[in-house]
Amino acid sequence: MPITEAQKKATMKYMKNNYDRLEIKVTKGRKTDLQTHAATKGESLNGFVNRAIDETVERDIANSMSTDGGTE
């Protein structure tokens, strides 16, 4: 079933209103490696990157709380 111009326009408006864009650069060939890894986990590349960011932020917060006595 083809996507209509109205559907494309509505999707673009939704994306613009609900998401920020973030561009990252990786060395040649790395993108394919990351896509393959994400696929083995049943994720899109975007989903994998978001999960990696979330897990790193959580870990950094936990580490900072354990090293500074729990006060920020």
Secondary structure, DSSP 8 states (H G I E B T S, - for coil): ----HHHHHHHHHHHHHH---------TTHHHHHHHHHHHTT--HHHHHHHHHHHHHHHHHHHHHHHTTT--
